[in-house]
Amino acid sequence: MTIGETIQYHRKRLGLSQEDLGQKLNLSRQTVSLWENDQTQPTVDNFLRLKEIFAVSVNTLLGFEGTPRTEPEVPVVGTYRFQYTQADIDYLFRQFVIDYIKDPLLYLFLFVESLLFTSDILGYGEINLFAFSLVGSLSFIYIFRRVAQIKQYKDSLPKYLTTEYDFIFYADDTLLVNVYKNQYLHMTVRTPLEKISDITFSDNYIHLQIGTNYFIATKSVLPLCELAAKYPEKTQYRHKATVWSVGAWILFFASLIAAVAGLEAVAIYTRSSDLSFANHWIFAVIALFPLVSVVYGIVLKRKKIYKYKKNIAAGCFAVLTILLCVAFTIAYYNMFI
């Protein structure tokens, strides 16, 4: 193969048009066409750029390492390009902060509530004072580290403004993703569509996981949107915050807090002189929140507007916990009162 034929082979291998390759080299399409027709040859600098874009050696481009294996060309059915904007960067940062602090804050709150429960049972002795001090110190260190990691992530985001993605779809149901940084080819991944591990839709974006690599595109990439119907088991949806989603999270939190509150009510009752069933009305009040959460989750499931499983699971867990608390206090009353 001539130098021009080698350049053409590697250009098509990456799914690039002559104009695309010219843009990567800051040259015109006509220049690339002259190379491929062997009417002119690239300069040394252009050979070095081609080496980086094609991820091959200069010797390969010059034909010193054998000719590339020829394969029948698979027709390209669609080519799409995505480049980060400042709005995309702001969106990614907001999502990162929400995901990074939401669950840890919940678990920290529940852990502190559990300590309060043990304090009601065991009293505020030296052991519990030590436990509170330890938890407070660890919490401060944990939050400080989280804030530092959030700042580090924010500082790393501007580099994505120079990142471009080319999504090239072939007729044999394969996808080629070319990742460019500062107009240089950084990564090339080609995979059958069925090998995509995860497809996540959030707002106007589509997140893809291919092996250990993550890519982002907009919903304007129609073939990616069609993958949701083709592979529903691999598809997830992250909806924008609405009244329904806010209500779901409030009831989810309330259900977990109700479970801990039920345990604290047990502690209060076992230290009280009156454990009669008539005073168990507090458990009924506490159980209202998880019961509402279960009903709310069923409504969400029927309307198909938000994830419902967490509300049903948390509500059922809290109701079961409260029922066990009631059974314990009744048994305790019958045994010792």
Summary of the structure (lengths in Angstrom):
residues: 337
radius of gyration: 30.1
end to end distance: 96.8
largest distance: 103.0
contacts: 963
relative contact order: 0.08
helix: 64%
strand: 16%
